[in-house]
Amino acid sequence: MIVTYPHMGPLTVAMKSVFRRLGQEVIVPPPTSQRTMALATRYSPELVCLPFKVTLGNMIEGLELGADTVAMATSHGNCRLGFYWPVQEIILRDMGFKFKMIPVNYDKPIEFLSRFRQFGGGVGWRAVLPAFVFGIRKLLALEELEVLSMETRPREKSAGLTTRLFRKWHAALDDASDTGSLKHASERMRGAFREARDRARAPLARIRIVGEAYMMAEPNVNFHLQQKLGDMGVEVERSYWLGRSILRAIWMDRKGRHEEEEATRDASPYMRYPDLCTGCHSIGETIQAVRRDFDGVVLIMPFTCMPEVLAQSAMHKVSEDFGIPVLPLPIDEHSDEGGISTRLEAFVDLLVRRKRAGHVPNSLREVSAHA
């Protein structure tokens, strides 16, 4: 079995470790590029959302390199993600590829682990569980690296230092082959980023990124949004992390589960059925950004994503009620880096001018009083 799978930020590295621990050969597709996007748009339905297209393009490139098995995330949620893999399998077989498709549902922990037994040739739980646990630990370490980078970049002592540190420690975490080496690399990584910060330097603004999970996680699709904002002097926080999502699914992140429930409650005045729409989290997480004194919010989404389109339609009212600027950033295969950069620069300039003028978002109490 030679396994390939689509890119999704740090999950790409974590999955490679899991498969190798299960004794499988792994082919990681080339980083998402213009060729990936060209293949994706050529063979995908025209109006399907961008994550479907890009993940299909990754699969094509992985199969071209010799893979015979494709692992693809799926879900029982309200996003169309649950329909990706059957449609992608049909398209790939029509293209002439011979392979086995194995969907992996991260919403169902027992089913999730059972699927991984297939990658190990039906091995027992004693082999699957350690591989899974190590993969989760590596994913959490890689996501911590991203958090450290977002906190450090607007405070870095010299230009480009954060980027160099990110590349160095990303490679170190990728190379870690056991829990001990992973823990050692993580500890040294934290120290390196602490040393890289100029504590006298304050960010120009604080922005929270909300929206569709894949678009937040995959930098080659979102035009390296986190890095761009950081290079502009902005401290960034992301509302979604896959590692925490998996921990919530297996009841190991009570704080995250509470925050998710709180976001759903906050969204209820703006969404009629907030518990039935994944886009409601973007509404609730924007309101949470007000509580935590963020200066603005970026809503990133695929152009045709139905949950986030619903969220976008309500976001104007949320922005008005709470007095927090929100930048909707829909992206598809026709988006270009120059246009994205221009919109981000204008948005950051707006936030800085508002901050200097003394504008602050409304409190929840103020909004309730005028409701």
N, C-alpha and C positions, 0 to 999 in steps of 0.2 A: 504494500500500500504506500503510495506517494501522495501526501496530502497537500492541498493548497487551500487558501481561504482569502476573502477580501481584506483590505486594509481597514483599520479603524483605530487610528491613533496608537496609544500604548498597548492596546489589546493585541496588536500584531506581534509584538515581541513576547508577550505573556503566552499567547497561544503556541508560538514556536517552542517554548520551553516545555509546555504540557505534552505536545505531540512527541517531542524527542524523548521525554521521560517514559512515554508509552512505547518506545521503540520504533517509531515511524519516521520515515524519511520525509522531510518537509521542503516544499518549494514555496518560498515567499514571493508573491508577484512583484514585479518592479514597482517602484513608487508611482503613484497615480500621476499621469503625465497627459500631454496633449494627445498622444497616441491612444492612451486608455480612454480618454473622453471621446475620441473619434470612433473607436470600436463600440463604445457604449451607446452613442447616439445612432450609430448605423443599425444596430440590431435590436434596440429597445423600442417599445411602443412610444409614440411621439410625446404624449402628454403624461407619461408616468413620471413620478418624482425622481429628483436627481440621485438620491442614494441608491435606488434600484439600478439606474444606469451605470453609476460608477462601480458598484460592487459586481455587476455583470462584466464590465470591462476588466476588472481585476481577475475574475474567474477565467476569462478568455486567455489573458496573458499567462496565468498560472498553468492552465491546461496546455498551452502552446509549448511551455518549457518542460512538459513531460509528466505532469501530475495525472493521477488516475482516480483521485478521490477529492471531492469538494466539500468542505465544511462551511455551512452558512447559518448565521444566527436567524432565529425566528421568534415569534411571540404570539401569545393569545390575546394581546391587547387590542386597542382600537385603531392603531396605526396599520397601514397596509403592509407593514413588514411581514405579517403572517402569510401574505400571498406571494412574497418575493420568490422564495426558493422553488415552488412548483412551476411558476411561469419561467423563471430563469433556466430550470432544468429542461423544459420543452425547447426553449430557444437554443440552448447549447447542443442538444441532441439533433435539432434541425440543422445546425451548423456542421454536424458530422463528428462531434467529439464523443468518445466512448469513455464513460466514467461512472462513478458512484456518487450520488448526492446524499449527504447526511445532514439534515437540519438539526440545529442545537437550540433548544428553547431555554433561554436564560431566566424566564419567569417561573419555571417549574424545576426546582432544585433536584428532585429525584429523577425526573425525566432527563434533566441536563447531565447528571452523572451517568445515567444508563447509556446515553448516547456515546459518551466518551469511552465506555467499555468496548464499543464497536471499533474505535480507533486503535484499541490495544488488542484486537483480534479476539475479543470476548474474555479478556483477562478478568480476574476477580477484583473485588472492591479493595483489597489490600494494595493492589497496584494503582488503581484509579484514584483513590482518595489522596495519597501523598502527592501524586502528580497535579491533581486539582488544587490542593492546598498551596503547593509551591507556586502554581500559576497565579493564584489569587494574591499571594504575597508579592510576587514580582509586579503584577498589575498595580497594586497599591503603592509600591515603591516608585514605579514610573509615574504614576499620577501625582505623588508627592513631589517628584522632580519638577513637574509642570507647575505645581503650586509655588514652589520655591522660586522658579524662574519668573512667574508673574509678580511675585512680591519684590523680587530683587531688581528686575529690569529698569523700573523708573527710578531706582535708588543706586544704580551701579556706579562704582568708583571711576570706571573708565568705559568709554563707548565700546560695545561689542564684547565686554567681559562676560555678561550673562549668556550670550550665545555660545561662546567658547566653553564655558562651564557646562552648559546643557549638553553639548555634543560629547564632551569628555565623560560625564557621568551617565549619559544614556548608553554609551558603549560599555561602560563598566557594569551597569545593571544588566545589560543584555548578556554579557559574558558570564555573569554569576551563575554557577551551576548547582549550588546547594544553598541551604538556608543560612549557614554560617557566612559564606562569602557575600550573600545578598545583604545580610544585616551589617556586615563590616563596611560594604560599599555605601549603604544608606547613611551610616553614621558619619563617614568621612564626607559624603556629599553635603549633609546639613552644615557641617563646619565650614566647608568651602564657600557655600552661599552666604553664610553669616559674615565671613571675612570680606566678601565682595561688595557688601552694602555700605554706602555712605549714609550714616545715621542722621546727618545734618540736612540731607536732601529729601524734600517732601514731594510726593507725586502732584502733578498739576490737577488731577481729578481722579475719582474712583468710579469705575464702570462695572456693572454686572452684566454678564452675557447669559441670556435665556434663549429658549427655543428648542429646535429639534436636536435630539441627542447626537446623531451621526454627524451633523453639520458642526456641532461644537467640538467633537472629538477628533475629527480628521483634518489636520492642518493643510494638507495638499488640496483639499476641496474648499475650505473656508478662507483660502488665500492667506494663511498664517495670521489669522485675525488677532490672536493673543499677542504675538510678537509685534505686529504693526502698532497696536495700541500702546504696548509697553515702550516701544522706541519713541513714541510721541510724548512720553512722560506720564503715562496713565497707569495706575494700578488696576489690575483686572481680576475679577473673580468669575468663575464659571458656575452655573447652577447645577450642572449635571456631571456626575462622574460614574463611569460604569462599575468601578470597583465597589463603590458604596451602594450602587443599585443591586449588585449581586449579594452583598452582605445584608441588605434589607430583605431580599427574597428569602434568605435562609435565617432570618430573624436574629442577625448578629449586629445590627445597627439600629438600636432603638431611637437614638437621637435623629437619625436620618428619616426613619419612619414617621416620627412625630412631626418633623419639618414638612414632609410630604403631605400628611393629613392636614396640617395647618395651611399649606398652600391651597389645597382643595377648598377648605372653608373660606379662605380669603377671596377665592375666585367666584364663590357662589352668587354674590350680587350681580356679577357681570355675565355669567354663563348659566343658562337654565338648568343644564344637567352636568355640573362640573365633574362628577365622578365617572362620567361616561366619555370624557374627552381628554386625551392626553395634552391637548393644547391649553387646558385650564391651568396646568402647572406654570406655564409661561406668565399667565395673569397673576397667579398667586405669588410666584417668585419675584415678580416686579414689585408687588406690594411689600414683600419682605425686604426688598432693596431699600424701600423708603424707611422702614424701621431701623435699618442698619447704616443709614446716612450715606448711601451711594449718591453720586451726583447725576447719574444717568444710566440708562439701560439700552443694550443692543439686543434686538430680537432677530436671531439668525434662523433662516428657514429655507427649505427647498421651495422653489417657485410654486409648485402645485401641491404642496403638503396640506391636506384638508384640515387636520387638527390645528396647525399653526395659522392657516388662513382664518379660521374661526377666532383664534386668539388675536390676530392682527386686527380683525374687525372691531373687537372690544377694546383694544389697547389705547385707542385715541381717547376714549372716555376715562380709562384708568389714568392715563397721563394727565388729563385735564383735572380730574378729581384730586389727585395726589400731588400735582405740580412737579412731576418728575419727567424730564425729557426722555423720549423713547425713539430710537432709530430702528425702524423695520429694515431688515437687510435680506430680501429674498434673493436667492442665488440659483442660477441654472447653468446649462452648458454654454450659454451665450454671454455670461457675465465675464468681465475682464478686470484684471488686477488694478489697472489705472483708475477705473470708475469706482471700485470699492475703496481704494485709498483716498480718493477725493472726497467721498461721502464721509468717511471716518474722520478725516482732517477737519472738515466743516463742523461735524458734530462735536469733536473735542474742543474746537475753538468756541462753539456755543456754550459748552459746559464751563469752560474757563472764564468766559466773560460773565456768565450768570453767577459763578462763585465769587468773583471779584466784586460784583454788584451787591452781594449779600443775599441772593435768592436761595431759599431752602425749600425742600419738599414739604408738603402739608403732613401733619401727623394724622394717624388713624382717628384720633379723637376729633380733630377739626372736620374731617370728612364725614364722620357719623353725625356731627352736630348740624351739618347742612343737608343731610340726606332727607 
